[in-house]
Amino acid sequence: MANPDIEHGSIGEVVTQRATLFERNAPLVLEGGATLGPVDVAFETYGELNAQRNNAVFICHGLTGDAHAAGHHGNPERPGWWDNFIGPGKPVDTREFFVVCANILGGCMGTTGPSSIDPATGKAYGLRFPLVTVSDVVRVHRALIADLGITKLRAAIGGSLGGMQVLQWAMDHPEDLGAAIVVCATSRLSAQNIAFSAVAREAIMRDPNFHGGDYVDADTRPDAGLAIARMMAHITYLSEEGMRNKFGRRLQNGTTPRFGFDVDFQVESYLHHQGEAFLGRFDANSYLYLTRAMDYFDPFGDMEHAAARLADLDLPFLVMSFDSDWRFDTSHSREIVRVLSAHRVPVSFREISSPHGHDSFLLVIPEYHVTVANFLRRAELPPQRRPHAS
């Protein structure tokens, strides 16, 4: 009998797997010089790896994502965060591709991060966890695909922080990738972006229950600070048009204002819900570490060094933005395209119209999905490398 999930384009039920990489006697050396080992990685796979092992696509998740990108864990009503994007007949078609998604280093959903136990102390790392960079995240991704027996990916795809990972991967190790898809991302956070993250971190660290990052040992959690951080961040993920259409100035109960400081407007209720829901699935210290990794991301900052790496970068890029995204507006994507084009890297660019802001990359927007599907269809195995300029 046919699987009803497959008939409707769903992968169906999936499980999260675990891999242990970088043992203590051969640790991961971070960009800042610190070492970590062992490193546990939570990941999921969808589809089948072909005999040639050349049909793998790696999904890089955003700031608060995780390894569970598609399918479900027993409840079809609660699918993975990119379930509309990955599966039979979807842009990343699992009838053709073997798809891998891993929780990132510094995360809190199964991969080693500040909430993990430090083998040297037997306690959670907390703020003793070393700072990580996007390059460090990519090093772990590479170790995972090697552990899976994959030497080259057909493509790497990511939105927001995920797109930053894809760009870093392509620059650090272009030999790993056949193509790169960067959506709603940036090559450098603006002062405004950094400011938003700084205020979010302050909300967490000033929570009385933060205890210098050792809230696990204190048997408490900085929930108020983390919820506020999430509420503020969520505003940046939406657009003014989207918020106006969804909420306007509508009151939560009836048409008469309460004239008080309780939740009165629907948009307030929505933000409170987002903040509360976030508490059950994310760790405050991970939020600090991953937002800081985004702040420091600047692969084109040392242009002389970047130019040397871009000279050897001949894999095709697709860079996409949405016209209502103000977190990483289209100018961020155009800057990536400008630098790549200036160094003769093959790059296609597309700005998509959407009222939904930064979160558009997570939604079903037909033009967006068709563009990705067509690009992947054309992205065969990598072309022969062009010769270096003499």
C-alpha positions as CSV (number, residue, x, y, z in Angstrom):
1,M,0.0,0.0,0.0
2,A,1.3,3.5,-0.9
3,N,2.4,5.6,2.0
4,P,-0.2,8.5,2.3
5,D,2.5,10.9,3.6
6,I,4.5,10.3,0.4
7,E,1.4,10.8,-1.8
8,H,1.0,14.3,-0.3
9,G,4.7,15.2,-0.7
10,S,5.8,14.6,2.9
11,I,8.8,12.6,3.9
12,G,6.8,11.0,6.7
13,E,8.2,10.1,10.0
14,V,11.9,10.6,10.5
15,V,14.4,10.2,13.4
16,T,17.2,12.5,14.6
17,Q,20.6,10.7,14.5
18,R,23.8,11.4,16.5
19,A,27.4,11.4,15.5
20,T,30.5,11.9,17.7
21,L,33.3,13.7,16.0
22,F,36.7,15.1,17.0
23,E,37.7,12.8,19.9
24,R,39.6,14.2,22.8
25,N,42.9,13.0,21.4
26,A,42.1,14.7,18.0
27,P,40.0,17.7,19.0
28,L,38.4,20.3,16.9
29,V,40.7,23.3,16.8
30,L,38.6,26.5,16.7
31,E,39.4,29.6,14.8
32,G,40.1,31.4,18.1
33,G,42.6,28.7,19.2
34,A,40.6,26.8,21.7
35,T,39.9,23.1,21.3
36,L,36.8,20.9,21.7
37,G,36.5,17.2,21.8
38,P,34.5,15.1,21.6
39,V,31.9,17.0,19.5
40,D,28.5,15.5,19.3
41,V,26.3,16.4,16.3
42,A,22.6,15.9,15.9
43,F,21.5,15.5,12.3
44,E,18.7,14.1,10.1
45,T,18.8,12.7,6.6
46,Y,16.1,12.5,4.0
47,G,16.1,10.5,0.7
48,E,18.7,8.0,-0.4
49,L,22.4,8.5,-1.1
50,N,23.1,7.1,-4.6
51,A,25.8,4.6,-5.5
52,Q,28.1,7.4,-6.8
53,R,27.6,9.3,-3.5
54,N,27.2,12.5,-5.5
55,N,23.5,13.5,-4.9
56,A,23.9,14.9,-1.4
57,V,22.5,18.4,-0.5
58,F,23.4,20.0,2.8
59,I,20.8,22.2,4.6
60,C,22.3,24.9,6.8
61,H,19.8,26.2,9.4
62,G,19.2,29.7,10.8
63,L,19.8,31.1,14.2
64,T,17.2,29.2,16.1
65,G,16.7,26.3,13.8
66,D,17.8,22.7,14.3
67,A,18.4,19.4,12.6
68,H,14.7,18.6,12.2
69,A,14.1,20.3,8.9
70,A,11.5,18.0,7.3
71,G,9.2,15.2,7.9
72,H,7.8,14.7,11.4
73,H,8.6,12.9,14.7
74,G,5.3,11.1,15.0
75,N,2.9,13.9,14.7
76,P,2.2,15.0,11.1
77,E,0.7,18.2,12.4
78,R,4.2,19.3,13.6
79,P,6.6,19.0,10.7
80,G,10.2,20.2,10.5
81,W,10.9,23.9,10.0
82,W,11.5,23.6,6.2
83,D,9.0,20.8,5.5
84,N,7.4,22.9,2.7
85,F,10.9,23.0,1.0
86,I,12.2,19.5,1.3
87,G,10.5,16.3,0.2
88,P,9.1,14.5,-2.8
89,G,8.2,17.0,-5.6
90,K,9.4,20.0,-3.5
91,P,12.3,22.4,-4.4
92,V,14.8,20.1,-2.7
93,D,13.3,16.9,-4.1
94,T,14.1,13.8,-2.0
95,R,13.3,11.6,-5.0
96,E,16.6,12.9,-6.5
97,F,18.6,14.2,-3.6
98,F,20.0,12.8,-0.3
99,V,19.5,15.7,2.1
100,V,21.4,16.3,5.3
101,C,20.6,18.8,8.0
102,A,22.7,19.2,11.2
103,N,22.2,21.2,14.4
104,I,25.1,23.7,14.4
105,L,28.1,23.9,16.8
106,G,27.1,26.0,19.7
107,G,23.5,25.0,19.4
108,C,21.3,23.4,22.0
109,M,19.4,20.7,20.1
110,G,21.8,17.8,20.3
111,T,25.0,19.3,19.0
112,T,27.8,20.3,21.4
113,G,27.2,23.8,22.8
114,P,27.3,25.8,26.1
115,S,24.6,23.6,27.6
116,S,26.6,20.5,27.0
117,I,28.6,18.8,29.8
118,D,32.3,19.8,29.9
119,P,34.2,16.5,30.2
120,A,36.8,18.3,32.3
121,T,34.4,19.4,35.0
122,G,31.3,17.2,34.7
123,K,29.2,20.4,34.6
124,A,27.5,22.4,31.8
125,Y,30.0,24.6,30.0
126,G,28.0,27.8,30.4
127,L,30.1,30.8,29.5
128,R,33.2,28.7,29.7
129,F,32.3,27.3,26.3
130,P,34.7,28.9,23.8
131,L,33.5,31.4,21.3
132,V,32.8,29.9,17.9
133,T,32.7,31.4,14.4
134,V,30.9,30.5,11.3
135,S,34.1,28.9,10.0
136,D,34.1,26.7,13.1
137,V,30.5,25.7,12.3
138,V,31.5,24.8,8.8
139,R,34.4,22.6,10.1
140,V,31.9,20.5,11.9
141,H,29.6,20.3,8.9
142,R,32.6,19.0,6.8
143,A,33.5,16.5,9.5
144,L,30.0,15.2,9.4
145,I,29.8,14.7,5.7
146,A,33.1,12.9,5.8
147,D,31.8,10.7,8.5
148,L,28.8,9.9,6.2
149,G,31.2,8.9,3.4
150,I,30.4,11.9,1.2
151,T,33.3,13.7,-0.5
152,K,31.4,16.3,-2.5
153,L,28.0,17.8,-2.1
154,R,25.7,18.6,-5.0
155,A,24.8,21.8,-3.2
156,A,24.6,23.6,0.2
157,I,21.6,25.7,0.9
158,G,20.8,28.1,3.7
159,G,18.7,31.0,4.8
160,S,19.8,33.9,7.1
161,L,22.6,32.5,9.4
162,G,22.3,29.3,7.2
163,G,23.2,31.4,4.1
164,M,26.2,32.8,5.9
165,Q,27.4,29.3,6.6
166,V,27.0,28.4,2.9
167,L,29.0,31.5,1.8
168,Q,31.8,30.7,4.3
169,W,31.9,27.0,3.2
170,A,32.2,28.0,-0.4
171,M,35.0,30.3,0.3
172,D,36.9,28.0,2.7
173,H,36.4,24.8,0.9
174,P,35.0,25.2,-2.6
175,E,36.1,21.7,-3.5
176,D,33.3,20.4,-1.3
177,L,30.4,21.9,-3.2
178,G,28.8,21.7,-6.6
179,A,26.6,24.7,-6.0
180,A,25.7,27.2,-3.3
181,I,22.3,28.8,-2.5
182,V,22.3,31.8,-0.2
183,V,18.9,33.2,0.8
184,C,18.1,36.2,3.0
185,A,21.7,36.5,4.2
186,T,24.6,38.9,4.5
187,S,28.4,39.0,4.3
188,R,28.5,41.5,7.1
189,L,26.1,42.6,9.8
190,S,25.3,46.3,9.8
191,A,25.6,48.4,12.9
192,Q,21.8,48.1,13.3
193,N,21.9,44.3,13.1
194,I,24.6,44.2,15.7
195,A,22.6,46.6,17.9
196,F,19.5,44.4,17.9
197,S,21.6,41.4,18.9
198,A,23.4,43.4,21.6
199,V,20.1,44.4,23.2
200,A,18.9,40.8,23.1
201,R,22.0,39.6,24.8
202,E,21.7,42.3,27.5
203,A,18.1,41.2,28.2
204,I,19.4,37.7,28.8
205,M,22.5,38.5,30.8
206,R,20.6,41.1,33.0
207,D,18.0,38.6,33.9
208,P,18.4,37.8,37.7
209,N,18.3,34.1,36.9
210,F,21.2,34.2,34.5
211,H,23.8,33.6,37.2
212,G,26.7,34.5,35.0
213,G,25.7,31.7,32.6
214,D,25.6,29.0,35.2
215,Y,21.8,28.9,35.6
216,V,21.8,25.2,35.0
217,D,23.9,24.6,38.2
218,A,21.6,27.2,40.0
219,D,18.6,25.1,38.9
220,T,16.9,28.1,37.3
221,R,16.6,29.7,33.8
222,P,16.7,33.3,32.5
223,D,13.3,32.9,30.9
224,A,12.2,36.5,31.1
225,G,15.4,37.7,29.3
226,L,15.3,35.0,26.7
227,A,11.6,35.6,26.0
228,I,12.2,39.4,25.5
229,A,15.2,38.6,23.2
230,R,12.9,36.4,21.1
231,M,10.1,38.9,21.0
232,M,12.4,41.7,19.8
233,A,14.1,39.4,17.2
234,H,10.7,38.3,15.9
235,I,9.8,41.9,15.1
236,T,12.8,42.1,12.8
237,Y,11.8,38.9,11.1
238,L,8.4,40.4,10.0
239,S,7.7,43.4,7.8
240,E,5.6,46.4,8.6
241,E,3.2,45.5,5.8
242,G,2.9,42.0,7.1
243,M,2.3,43.1,10.6
244,R,-0.3,45.7,9.5
245,N,-2.1,43.0,7.4
246,K,-2.0,40.4,10.2
247,F,-2.7,42.6,13.3
248,G,-3.3,46.2,12.4
249,R,-4.3,48.0,15.6
250,R,-6.9,45.3,16.5
251,L,-7.5,44.7,20.2
252,Q,-7.1,41.3,21.8
253,N,-10.6,41.3,23.4
254,G,-13.4,43.3,21.8
255,T,-13.2,46.9,20.6
256,T,-12.8,48.8,23.9
257,P,-9.2,49.3,25.2
258,R,-8.5,48.3,28.7
259,F,-6.3,51.4,29.4
260,G,-3.6,49.4,31.3
261,F,-0.3,47.7,30.8
262,D,-1.6,44.2,30.3
263,V,-1.6,42.7,26.8
264,D,-4.3,44.6,24.9
265,F,-3.4,44.6,21.2
266,Q,-3.3,41.5,19.1
267,V,0.3,42.1,18.1
268,E,1.3,42.2,21.8
269,S,-0.4,38.8,22.3
270,Y,1.4,37.4,19.3
271,L,4.8,38.5,20.5
272,H,4.2,37.2,24.0
273,H,3.2,33.8,22.5
274,Q,6.4,33.7,20.4
275,G,8.5,34.5,23.5
276,E,6.8,31.8,25.6
277,A,6.9,29.2,23.0
278,F,10.6,29.8,22.4
279,L,11.5,28.9,26.1
280,G,10.6,25.3,25.6
281,R,13.1,24.7,22.8
282,F,16.1,27.0,23.1
283,D,18.9,27.7,25.5
284,A,19.8,31.2,26.5
285,N,23.6,30.7,26.3
286,S,23.3,29.3,22.8
287,Y,21.5,32.5,21.9
288,L,24.4,34.5,23.1
289,Y,27.0,32.4,21.3
290,L,25.3,32.2,18.0
291,T,24.3,35.8,17.8
292,R,27.9,36.7,18.6
293,A,29.1,34.4,15.8
294,M,26.9,36.4,13.4
295,D,28.3,39.7,14.6
296,Y,31.9,38.6,13.8
297,F,31.1,37.1,10.4
298,D,32.9,39.2,7.8
299,P,34.4,36.9,5.0
300,F,35.1,39.9,2.7
301,G,36.6,42.0,5.5
302,D,40.2,41.3,4.6
303,M,39.7,41.8,0.8
304,E,43.2,40.9,-0.1
305,H,42.8,37.5,1.6
306,A,39.3,37.1,0.3
307,A,40.4,37.8,-3.2
308,A,42.9,35.0,-3.2
309,R,40.2,32.6,-2.1
310,L,37.6,33.9,-4.6
311,A,40.1,33.5,-7.4
312,D,39.7,29.7,-7.0
313,L,35.9,29.8,-6.5
314,D,34.1,28.6,-9.7
315,L,31.0,26.9,-8.3
316,P,27.7,28.5,-9.3
317,F,25.9,30.6,-6.7
318,L,22.2,31.5,-6.4
319,V,21.7,34.5,-4.2
320,M,18.1,35.5,-3.2
321,S,16.4,38.2,-1.2
322,F,12.9,39.4,-0.5
323,D,11.8,42.9,-1.1
324,S,10.2,43.3,2.4
325,D,13.1,41.9,4.4
326,W,14.6,44.7,6.5
327,R,16.7,42.5,8.7
328,F,18.9,41.7,5.8
329,D,17.5,43.8,3.1
330,T,18.3,43.3,-0.6
331,S,21.4,45.6,-0.4
332,H,23.1,42.8,1.7
333,S,22.4,40.3,-1.1
334,R,23.5,42.7,-3.8
335,E,26.8,43.2,-2.0
336,I,27.5,39.5,-2.0
337,V,26.7,39.4,-5.7
338,R,28.9,42.4,-6.4
339,V,31.9,40.9,-4.7
340,L,31.4,37.5,-6.3
341,S,30.9,39.0,-9.8
342,A,33.9,41.2,-9.4
343,H,36.0,38.1,-9.0
344,R,34.3,36.2,-11.9
345,V,32.4,33.8,-9.7
346,P,29.3,32.6,-11.6
347,V,26.4,34.0,-9.7
348,S,22.6,34.4,-10.3
349,F,20.6,36.9,-8.3
350,R,16.9,37.1,-7.7
351,E,14.8,39.4,-5.6
352,I,11.4,38.0,-4.8
353,S,8.3,40.0,-3.9
354,S,6.8,39.0,-0.6
355,P,4.9,40.9,2.2
356,H,6.3,38.6,4.9
357,G,9.8,40.1,5.6
358,H,12.8,38.0,6.6
359,D,10.7,35.0,7.4
360,S,9.7,34.7,3.8
361,F,12.4,32.2,3.2
362,L,10.5,29.7,5.4
363,L,7.2,30.1,3.6
364,V,5.6,28.8,0.5
365,I,6.2,31.5,-2.1
366,P,5.8,29.9,-5.6
367,E,8.3,32.1,-7.4
368,Y,10.9,31.5,-4.8
369,H,10.4,27.7,-4.7
370,V,10.4,27.4,-8.5
371,T,13.7,29.5,-8.7
372,V,15.4,27.2,-6.3
373,A,14.1,24.0,-7.9
374,N,15.2,25.1,-11.4
375,F,18.7,26.1,-10.1
376,L,19.2,22.8,-8.4
377,R,18.0,21.0,-11.5
378,R,20.7,22.8,-13.5
379,A,23.4,22.3,-10.9
380,E,25.1,19.2,-12.1
381,L,28.5,18.1,-10.9
382,P,31.0,20.9,-10.6
383,P,32.6,22.1,-13.8
384,Q,36.3,21.9,-14.5
385,R,38.1,24.5,-12.5
386,R,39.2,27.5,-14.5
387,P,43.0,28.1,-14.6
388,H,44.5,30.7,-12.3
389,A,45.3,34.0,-13.9
390,S,49.0,34.2,-14.7
